[in-house]
Amino acid sequence: MESASVNLYIKPWCPWCIEAVDWMKKRGIDFRTVDVLADAGAFAHMRKISSQSLTPTLEMPDGAVLADFDTRQLERFLEGRQP
């Protein structure tokens, strides 16, 4: 697992994931998408850090995690953080 940037764990068909990707791109946030349906190891890691299997799940370089969120929750989570 790379840890240099923000990891956004997604399921490609998930509408909240698509919205989160678009929201982060529009704001110029450096992140890496991780498709948990295509990578069983990534899915296991996401479950370990979030204690759930829901997406989107955001993992910050400092280890902070936001799981199963919408863009309003994402915006509040990122306020004052350096992604």
Contacts in CASP RR format, 6 or more apart in sequence:
PFRMAT RR
TARGET T0000
AUTHOR 0000-0000-0000
METHOD contacts of the structure
MODEL  1
MESASVNLYIKPWCPWCIEAVDWMKKRGIDFRTVDVLADAGAFAHMRKIS
SQSLTPTLEMPDGAVLADFDTRQLERFLEGRQP
1 7 0 8 1.000
1 42 0 8 1.000
1 45 0 8 1.000
2 32 0 8 1.000
3 61 0 8 1.000
4 61 0 8 1.000
5 30 0 8 1.000
5 31 0 8 1.000
5 32 0 8 1.000
5 61 0 8 1.000
5 83 0 8 1.000
6 24 0 8 1.000
6 29 0 8 1.000
6 30 0 8 1.000
6 31 0 8 1.000
6 32 0 8 1.000
6 58 0 8 1.000
6 59 0 8 1.000
6 60 0 8 1.000
6 61 0 8 1.000
6 83 0 8 1.000
7 31 0 8 1.000
7 32 0 8 1.000
7 34 0 8 1.000
7 58 0 8 1.000
7 59 0 8 1.000
8 17 0 8 1.000
8 20 0 8 1.000
8 21 0 8 1.000
8 24 0 8 1.000
8 31 0 8 1.000
8 32 0 8 1.000
8 33 0 8 1.000
8 34 0 8 1.000
8 56 0 8 1.000
8 57 0 8 1.000
8 58 0 8 1.000
8 59 0 8 1.000
9 34 0 8 1.000
9 36 0 8 1.000
9 42 0 8 1.000
9 43 0 8 1.000
9 46 0 8 1.000
9 55 0 8 1.000
9 56 0 8 1.000
9 57 0 8 1.000
9 58 0 8 1.000
9 59 0 8 1.000
10 17 0 8 1.000
10 20 0 8 1.000
10 21 0 8 1.000
10 33 0 8 1.000
10 34 0 8 1.000
10 35 0 8 1.000
10 36 0 8 1.000
10 55 0 8 1.000
10 56 0 8 1.000
11 17 0 8 1.000
11 35 0 8 1.000
11 36 0 8 1.000
11 37 0 8 1.000
11 55 0 8 1.000
12 35 0 8 1.000
12 37 0 8 1.000
14 55 0 8 1.000
14 56 0 8 1.000
16 55 0 8 1.000
16 56 0 8 1.000
16 68 0 8 1.000
16 69 0 8 1.000
16 70 0 8 1.000
17 55 0 8 1.000
17 56 0 8 1.000
19 70 0 8 1.000
19 71 0 8 1.000
20 56 0 8 1.000
20 58 0 8 1.000
20 69 0 8 1.000
20 71 0 8 1.000
20 74 0 8 1.000
21 33 0 8 1.000
23 71 0 8 1.000
23 74 0 8 1.000
23 75 0 8 1.000
24 31 0 8 1.000
24 74 0 8 1.000
29 78 0 8 1.000
29 83 0 8 1.000
30 83 0 8 1.000
31 83 0 8 1.000
34 42 0 8 1.000
34 46 0 8 1.000
35 42 0 8 1.000
36 42 0 8 1.000
36 43 0 8 1.000
36 46 0 8 1.000
36 55 0 8 1.000
37 43 0 8 1.000
43 53 0 8 1.000
46 53 0 8 1.000
46 55 0 8 1.000
46 57 0 8 1.000
46 59 0 8 1.000
47 53 0 8 1.000
49 57 0 8 1.000
49 59 0 8 1.000
49 63 0 8 1.000
49 65 0 8 1.000
50 57 0 8 1.000
50 65 0 8 1.000
50 67 0 8 1.000
50 68 0 8 1.000
51 67 0 8 1.000
52 67 0 8 1.000
52 68 0 8 1.000
54 67 0 8 1.000
54 68 0 8 1.000
55 68 0 8 1.000
56 68 0 8 1.000
56 69 0 8 1.000
57 65 0 8 1.000
57 66 0 8 1.000
57 67 0 8 1.000
57 68 0 8 1.000
58 65 0 8 1.000
58 66 0 8 1.000
58 67 0 8 1.000
58 69 0 8 1.000
58 74 0 8 1.000
58 77 0 8 1.000
59 65 0 8 1.000
60 81 0 8 1.000
60 83 0 8 1.000
61 83 0 8 1.000
64 77 0 8 1.000
64 81 0 8 1.000
66 73 0 8 1.000
66 74 0 8 1.000
66 77 0 8 1.000
69 77 0 8 1.000
END
